[in-house]
């Protein structure tokens, strides 16, 4: 028996958004690290905060709108 092979083409359409989120992460990391005390764990905490910074924005926005 002969098996037929199918080729699949994958087109990534979210490429520019990935670059935008990378720049946003770098900017947030710089912000949070600059506001840390400079210790190792302060820098690690700043990097972790940079990952979840949109949560801070949404929380503060909703607290201003609903208060």
C-alpha positions in Angstrom: 0.0 0.0 0.0 1.1 3.5 -0.7 0.5 6.2 1.8 -0.2 9.7 0.6 1.5 12.5 2.4 -0.3 15.8 3.1 1.6 19.0 3.6 0.2 21.5 6.1 0.9 25.2 5.9 0.8 27.1 9.2 0.5 30.9 9.0 1.1 32.8 12.2 -1.0 35.9 12.3 -0.2 37.1 15.8 3.4 38.0 15.2 3.1 41.7 15.6 1.2 41.3 18.9 4.0 39.1 20.2 6.5 41.8 19.5 4.2 44.4 21.2 3.9 42.2 24.3 7.6 41.7 24.4 8.2 45.4 24.4 5.5 45.9 27.1 7.2 43.2 29.2 10.6 44.8 28.9 9.2 48.2 29.8 7.4 46.8 32.8 10.4 44.9 33.9 12.5 48.1 33.8 9.9 50.0 35.7 9.4 47.4 38.5 13.2 46.7 38.8 14.0 50.4 39.1 11.5 50.7 41.9 12.9 47.7 43.8 15.6 47.8 46.4 18.2 46.2 44.1 18.6 43.0 46.0 18.4 39.7 44.2 14.9 38.9 45.4 13.8 42.4 44.7 14.8 42.0 41.0 13.1 38.5 40.9 9.9 40.1 42.3 10.2 42.9 39.8 10.4 40.4 36.9 7.4 38.5 38.3 5.4 41.7 38.6 6.3 42.6 35.0 4.6 39.4 33.9 1.3 40.2 35.6 1.3 44.0 35.2 -2.0 44.0 33.2 -3.7 42.6 36.3 -2.6 45.7 38.2 -4.0 48.0 35.4 -7.3 46.3 35.2 -7.7 46.2 39.0 -6.9 49.9 39.4 -9.1 50.8 36.5 -12.1 48.9 37.8 -11.6 50.2 41.3 -11.6 53.8 40.0 -14.8 53.2 37.9 -16.8 51.3 40.5 -15.7 53.4 43.6 
